[in-house]
Amino acid sequence: MARRTFLTQLAGLPFLALGLKAEESKKSLKIMMKSAWGPDDPTRAAFPFAHGLALAEAGHEVQIFLLAEATSRMRKSMVNAILPVGWPPLSETLDKVVAKHIPIFA
């Protein structure tokens, strides 16, 4: 009988651990997204914006740094021309990034 009680209590331990992990996972991170991809590869060019937006919506503090060819993505005509494969257009994503007040350094 004592062994059955012990095993019942032991079976409940993973559920207690899940509760602790849920509280720990709410910790906010500071994340820097860096990219040097230009308009020649539109899918990779959109990654820092799409991933940065997802991380910001999850509650993390995000900054985006653009280097080399990636700085050309800050022109309105270039943003409208970048259509990544399998992702929303960069113009839509960039509007959401701006609305979230994510700093972009170019």
Secondary structure as UniProt FT lines:
FT   HELIX           2..11
FT   HELIX           13..24
FT   TURN            25..26
FT   STRAND          30..35
FT   TURN            39..40
FT   HELIX           42..57
FT   TURN            58..59
FT   STRAND          61..66
FT   HELIX           68..74
FT   HELIX           76..81
FT   TURN            85..86
FT   HELIX           90..99
FT   TURN            100..101
FT   STRAND          104..105
//
